[in-house]
Amino acid sequence: MAELRLGPLLRYADGSSATVWIEASRPCTAEVRCATGAGGTSRTFQIEGHHYALIPVTGLIPGTSPSYEVLLDGTRVWPLPGSPFPPSVIRSPGAGDDVRVAFGSCRWAAPPADEKDPVGPDALDSLAARITAGPGGERPDVLVLLGDQVYADEISDATRRWLAARRDLREAPGAEVADYEEYTRLYYESWLDPEVRWLLSTVPSCMIFDDHDVIDDWNTSAAWLAGMRATCWWQERVLSGLMSYWVHQHLGNLSPAELATDALYAAVRDTPDGTEVLRAFAARADADPASVRWSYRRDFGRVRLLMVDTRAARVLDEGGRAMLDPGEAQWLRAQALDAPESCDHLLIGTSLPWLLPHLVHDAEVWDAALCRGERGERWARFGERLRQRADLEHWAAFPASFEALTELIAEAGSGAQAPATVLVLSGDVHHAYVAEPSWASRASRGSRALRGSRASRGSKAPRGSKAPRAEGAGPDARVLQLTCSPVHNSIPLSIRLGFRFGWSAVARLLGRRFARHGRCPHPSVDWRRTGGPWFGNQLMTLTLRGRSASLRLDQARADGELRTVEESVLTRT
C-alpha cells in the first residue's frame, strides 16, 4: 500500500483551482477530495527512486474554504490519524477580498520537540500555533519564502550522523550534502516538522532559491565559479541541487495553465523514470543559465508578485557582469510595466535586498569597481578576495543591474494608472528593516532631511499616458524595500552590531570614502531607513485592501507565540 512520505503542500491557489504537492512511498494515483466536491487526481512520477505528484484541484468556488483529504490509490492518508490540527483547507479568494502576504527567508530545520533549539523558536512553527489557536481568524493568503528553504552546506547534527552512516565524511564535500538523495533528507527534516507540515498543507506558498539551497555564495563571481568547477564534487552537487529544487519547490510555483504547457514536466511524467530527463535539464541549466527561467509571476486579484531569480540568472563575466541575464531582465521589465493597468500593488520578490545599509551598499559598489580593474590589477586581486570573503554580492555589487532595477521601479510606479505601491520583498541579511527611496535631485542627495518618494506625488500625467519621467522625479507609487530575515536561524552579535552601525551617519561617510576611492558615481536614488533594524526569528505580513496597504512584523517568542513588534500603514485608499 502506498504511504504518504512528505506533504501535502498546498502550492498554487486561485478562485477556482489549486495544486497540491505530495511524495508517496511507491508509484500510485494521488487524489485530492474537497468537502464541496471539488478535487483532482494525478499519477506519481519518479525521480531517483522517489515518487511525487502535483495534483491539480478544480471545481473550487470563489469565496469558500473547503477542507480536503488526500488519498493514495483510494486510501485516505491525510489528515493523519489522531491529528491535533484543524482540517487542512483550500481557500478560494473571492473578488475584492483582502490579500495577506506573509514573507521571510532563511530557515534552518527546527530540531525535534524534545531537543533544545540552538537558534530559538521557529517563526513558521509559531505562525502555525497562532492559526490553530483561532482557526476562524486571520491567516495569510500566501506564504512567500524568499530563499534558503534548506541549507545544503550547514547541516544539523542529526543529518551529519545520517551522512556519516552513508559515506566517509573525510572525503569532499565532507559534512555537506553531495547528491540528490541527501537533498531529500534536508526536505524531510524541514517539512516533516508537524507544525510546518500542517501550515504548508493549508496556506499556499511561493518559493525561490538563494545561495544556501545549493551552497553559500553560489555564483558570487566568475573566479568563484571556476574554483568550484575545479573540484571533484561540485558538478554532482549543483545538478542535484537544481533537480531537487525543481521537484520540491519550482513545480509548485507554476499555475495549472503553465504546467499544462511545460515540456519538461510532460517529459518527466511520460516516462517510467524521469531521472535522466531531469538531470539533462539541470545540466543544461548549469551550463547555459540563460536557457532556463526560474523566475515567475503570480497574481492575487489586483496584487501582482514577480519572484525574481537572483542566483542562477547572473552574468558573471567581469566585462558584462549583471544580476540578471538579458532575457531575464527583459522578462522582468515586461511583467512590471504591464502591471499599472492591471494591479493596485506590485510586489517584487528578490532574495537579495535592493536597498542595503549605506556602508554595505558603497562597499559593494567599491569592490565591484576594484574587481573590474578601476584601480589596477593588484587592487582587482584584492577586490576578488574581499568579495568572496565578505559576501559582497547583492544588487549593489552589480552596479548596472542596481541602476536598471531602480529605473524600472520608478517607471513602473509612475503615471496616472500607477499601482498604489511598488514593494521590494527580500531576505538574506538576518535582520528586518524598512527602507524608503527618494528620487531627489543630485544636489540634495547628501541631505539627511529626505522626504521619500511621497514628495513627488502632487502631479500626475493625463490618464493613460506614459510620458518619460523628469530628471530626478520620483514615482507616483509608494516605493519601499521590505526586508525580513531570518525565519529560523542564528543572529550573531557581530551581525547585530554591524548592521546597526551600517545605517549610521558615520558609516555613510565611511562608505562614500570607499566609493570615491573606486571612482564610483553616486547612485541615481537615495534612501533612508524608516523602520528597524529588528533582530530575531520573524515574519512580515502585508495586508492589501484595494489601494491601501499595511505592514506588520511578528517575532517568534520563547513561549511559542508570535508577538507583533511593528505595525504601520503604508498607503490609504
N, C-alpha and C positions, 0 to 999 in steps of 0.2 A: 504494500500500500504506500502511495506517495505521501510524504510528510512535508510540512512547511518548515524550511530551513531558515529563511530570512524574509522579513516583510510581514504584512503588506505595507508598502509605501504608497500613499496617495500622492500622485505627482501632478499631473495636469488636471484642472477642473474649470469649466465654464458653465454657462447657464443650462446646457443640455447634454454635455458629455464630460468624460473624465478618463484618466488612465490610472491603473493600479499595478505596481511592480511587485513581483514575488520571486523568490528562489525556492525550488522544490528539491526533494531528495532523489527524484528519478523522473524520467520522461512521463508526462501526463497532460491532461487537459485541465487548465485552470479556469475557474469561473468566479465571477462576482455577481451576487444577487442582492438587490436592494429591496427594502421593505415595501417600496412603491411599485415594484415590478420591473424597474429598470435593471440593466445588467449587461453582461457580455462574457465571452469566452475567448480563450486563446490557447493554442498548443505551445508547450515549452520549446525553447531552442537550447542547444548545448554549446558551451564554451569550456574547454579544458576540463571536461568531466563534470561540470556544474550545469544545472538545468534552471533556466529562467523563463519568465513570461511577463509581458507587459499587456495587461488585459484592458481592452477598450470598453468603456461603460457608456451606453447610450440610453436614451429614453428618460433622462433626468428632467425634472420640472423646475423652471426658474423660481427662486424664492423658497425652495424646500431644502430640507437637510435629512434625507432618509438614512437610516442605519443600513449597514451592509454586512454580508458574510462572504468568506472566501471558501470555495470548495475545490478539491483536487480529485479528479476522476469521480465526482459526485459525492465525496465525503467532506463534511464540513471540518475545516482546520482553523478557522478564525471566525469569531473570537476564540481565544484559548479557553479551555475548560477551567472554571473557577476564577476567571479573570477578575481582579478588583477594580478594573477600569470601566468607565461607561462604554456603551457601544460605539464603535467607530462609525462615523457618518461621512457622507459626501455632501457638502453644502453647495448648492447651485445658486449663485447670486442672482438676485432679481434686478431689473432695470432701476437705476438710481440708488442702489444700495451704497452705503459707505464701503470703502475699501481700506482694510487694515493690513499693512505690510510690516512684518517683523523681520529684522535682519541683523546679521552679525557674521563673524568668521573666527577661525582658529579654534578648533575643538579637539583636544585630547579625549580619548575614550575614558569615561569615568570608571573607576575600579569597582569591583563587587561591593554590595552594600555593607558587608561585614569587614571591609578594609578601609583604613583611613585614606581620605582623598588628599594627596600631597599638594594639590593646587586649589583646594576649596570647592565649594558647591558648583555644580554644573547648571548653567542658565537654562539649558533645554529641559533638564530634569525639573527645575523649578517652574518653568512655564507649564509643563505637563501637570504639576501639582496644582497650579493656580486654576487651570481649566477644569480638572477633575473635581476641585472643591466647589465649583459652581458651573456645572455643565451647561446651564442655560444662559450663562453670562458671556462676557466678551471673549473672543478668541481671534487670532489672526486669520485673515482670509488667505494669506500665503506666507510661507516662511522662506526667506531669501538667504541662502548660505553662500557666502562670498569667498570661499576658498579654505584650504586646509581642513577639509572634512575628515581626512585621515592623515596620519604622519608616517610616511614611509621610512623616514630617517631618524625618528625619535620615538622609539617603541617602548611599551610598558614592560615591566618586569615579567609579567605573565607571558607576553608574546616572546620576550627574549628566551624564556625557558622552553617555549614551544619550538622556536627556531633551533635552539641548541639540541633538541631531541631529533631534529630533522637533518641538520648538517653541521659541519665544523665551523664555528664562528670565528676561528682564527684565520679563515680564508675570506678574501674580499667577496662581498661588501661587508662582512662582519655582522654586527648586530643591527642590520637594516634589512628591509625586505629585498628579495632578489628576483622573484618570479611571480607569475600570476597567482599560483596557489597561496603564496604568502600574502599577496594583496587581499585575497578573500578573507584571510584571517583578520586583517585590520577592519574590514567591514563588519564581520561577525562581532568583533569586540565592541565596535562603536554602535551598531544598530540593533543589537540584541539586548542592550540595556533596557529593562522593562518599561521605564517611563518614556524613554526616547522612542522605543518601538511603537508604543501606543500613540505618542504625539505625531509621529510621521505617518501613522495609519489614518489620521483624521484631520490633519492640516496639510493642504497642498504645499509642495516645496519646489523651489527653483534652485539650481546649484551651478557653480562654476569652480574650476580648479584654481589653485595657486601653487606656489613652489613646493610646499611640503607634501602635496598629493603625489609628487614624483621625487623631489629632493630639494633641500634648501638651496636657494639662489638659482633655481632652474632657469637657464637661458639668460644669465646675467650679461654675458658678452661672448664675442667670437672666441676670445682666448680661453674663457671658461669652458665653452663647449668643446673646443679642440682638446683640452686637457681631459675632459670626461670621456670623449670618444677614444682616447688612447688607453683607457683602462680595459681590463678583460671582462668586466661585469656590466658596464653601462648599457650596452645595446639591449640585453635582456631586461634590464631594469626599466628603461624608458618604454620599450614596446609593451611590457606587462602593465606599466602604469597607464598608458593610453588605452590599452584593451580593457582593463578593469574600470577605468573612468567611463568609457563608452557604455559598458554594460550597466554599471551601478548608478551612474549619475546622468550622463548625457542623454540617454534614450528617454528618460522621464521628463526631460526639459521640453520635448517636442510635442506638438499638438497632434491629435489623431489625423488631421489632414496632412500634416508634414510627414508623419510616419507612413501614411499610405503611399507616398511618392518617394520614400527614402530607399535608394537602390541597395545600399549596404544592409539595411535592416531586412529587406526582402531576400537578399542573397543568404544571409545568415540563417533565416528561418526556412529557406528552401532546401537546406542540406542537412543530413542527419547530424553532422558535427560541423559547426561554423567556425571552429578554431582557426583553421588556416586562412579562411576568408577574412576574418577579423585581424589576424596577425599581419596579413599582407596590407590591409588598410592602415594599421598602426605604423608599419614600416614606411609606407608612402607619406604618412603624416609627419613622421620624424625626418625623412629625407627632404621633403618638399612641403613645409608647413603651409605655404600659400594655397596648396591644393585642397585643404580641408578647412571648414569653418566650424568652430566650436561655439562662437557667439550666437545668440538667438534673441528673438523678440517675443514678449508676452503682453497681451492686452487684457486689462481687467476693467471692463466698461470703458470709461474715458481716462483711464490711467494706463500709460504705456511704460513698460520696463524693457530696457535694452541691456542685456547681460553681455559684457564685452570680455573677450579672451585677451588678457594682457600677459600671457606667458608663452604659449605656443605660436602666436601670430607675430612675434617680434622679428625684425630685420636686424641682424647682429653685425653685419659688415660695418666697420668703423666709418667708412665713407658715406654710407647711406643709412645709418643707424635709425631705427624707428620702433616705437612701441607696437604699431600695427602695420602689417604689410599693406601695399596699395589697395588690394582687393578688400581687405578687412576695413580699412579706413573709408573706402567708398561706400561699403555696406552701412557702416555706422552713420555716415553723413546722410545717406538716403533715408534711413529709418528715422533719424532725428528730425530732419527737415520736413518730413511728411507729417510729423506729429501735430504741429499747431492747429491744423484744421480738423483733427480727429481726437484730440485729447485735452484734458484740463491740467494734467500733471505728467511731466516727462521725467522718468527715473532712469539714470544711467548707472548700472551696476558694474563696478570695476574693482577687483580685489585690492588694487593698489590705489591709495588716495591721489587725487589730482592736486589738491592744495595741502601742503605739509607745513609744519613749523618753519618759519623763515630761515633759520640757520640750516636746517636739514635741506630745504629746497636749494639754497645758494651753494651748499657744499656739493650737492649732486650736480648742479649745473657747472660748477667749477671743475669737478672731477671729470665730467664729460668733455670739457674743453681741453683738459690736460691729455686725456686719452686720445683725442683726435689730433694732438700734436701742436696745440696753440703755443706751448712754451718749450717745445723741443722734445727730442727723443728721450732724454733722461727723465724729464717730467712725465712723459707718456708712460714709461715703465712704472714709475711711482704711482701714477693715477690708476693703472690697471690693478696693481696690488691693493691699493686702497679701496677700489670699487668692490673687489671680491671680499675683502676682509670686513668692510663696514656695511655691506649690503646696500650700496648706493645704486639702486636700480628701479626707482619709482618713476612716475611720469616726468619728474624734473630731470632725471638722468637721460632723458630722450628729449632735449630742448625743442626740437622742431615739432615733435608729437605733442608736447605740452602746449605749444602755441596753437597748433591746429585744433586741439580739443577745446582750448579756451575760445577761439574764434567760432567754432561750431556751436558751443553752448550759447554764446552771445547771439548768434544768428538764429538758432532755434527758439530762443526766448524773446525774440523781437517781433514787433508787428502787431496789428490790430487784433489778430486771432492767435496771439501767442498763448502758450499754456500759462496758467497762474504760477506754476513753479517749474524750475528745472533743478532736480536734486541729484547729486552725485553720491551714490551709496558705496562705501568702501570699508575695508577692514585692515588686516595685516599688522598694524603697528602696536597692538596690545595695549591700547587705551582708546577712549572715546572722546570726540570733540566735535564742535560745530564751527565751521569757518565760512565767512561770507566775503565774496569778492567785490571789488569796486573797480569799475572801468573809468576811474577818474583820469584827468589829464596828467601828462607826464610830470608837470611841474609840481603837482600836489601829491605824487605817489609816496613821498617820504613822510608826509604828514601823519600824525597819529590820530587826527580827528577825521577818520574815514567814515563816510556816511553809508557805505554799502550800495548795492545796486538799486535800492528803492529811490535814491535821489534823482534818477533819470526817468521816473515813470509818469511825469506830468503830461507829456505829449505823445501822441500815437499817430502813426501814418493812417491814411484813409483805409477803411475796411477793405480787406482783400489784397492790399498792396504788399510788396516785399521789397521796399526801397533799401539801398545799401545803408548801413549804419554810418553815422557821422564818426569821424576820428575821435576816440576817447569816450564815445557814448556807451552807456550801459544798456542791457536788455530791459524789456518791459517786465518779464517774469522775475519772480524772486528766485535767485540762484544761491544754493548752499552746497557746501561739502559736508556730508554727514558721515562720520567715521565711527564704527563700533567694533571693538575687538578687545579681548577675546571672549568667546562663548564659554570656554573652559580651558584655561592654560595658565601658566605662571606669569607673574608680572614682577620681575626682579626690581630691587630698589634702584639699580642703575638706570633702568628704563624710566621709572617714575621721575627721577631727578633730571635725566637727560631731556625728556620731553617737556617738563616744566620749564627748564632753562631755555629750550629751543624756541619757545614762544616769547621770550623776554626781549625787552628793548636792547639790552647788552648783546644778546645773541644775534639780534638782527643786524647790529653794527658789525659784529664779527663776520657774519655771513656776507655782508657787502664787501668786506676786505678780500674774502676768498674770491668773490665774483670779479672784482677789479683785477686781481692777480691773473685770473683766467681770461681777461678781456671779454667778459660776458655782458651782453646788453641787459638792460632792465627788462623784466617780463612785461608783457602787454597788459597785465592785470595786477592789481594789488589785492590784499585780503587781510582780514583780521579774524582772530578767534573770538567768537561770540558765545561759546559755551564750552565748559570743560577746562582742562582735561579731567576726565573721570577714569579711575582705575578700579578694576575688579572684573569678575565674570559677569557679562552683561549682554543685554539685547536692546536695540532701539525699535520703536514701533511708530510708524506713520499712520495717522488716521486721515483719510482723504474723503471729503464730502463736498460734492460739486467742485467749486473752485477754491474751497477752503482747505487748509492743511494744518495739522497739529502734530507735535512730536513728543514722545515720551521715552525716557531712558529708565530701564529697570535693571537692578543688580541682584544677583543671587546672594542670599544671606545664609549664615550658618544653620539657621533653623529650617532651611529648605524652601523658604518663601522668596518671592520676588518683591523687592522694595523699590518703589518709584523714587528716584532721586532728582529727576528733572522733568518738567512739563512746560511746553511753550507752544504758542500759536504762531505758525509760520505765515499764513495768509488767512484773511477773512473774505467771505463772499460779499 
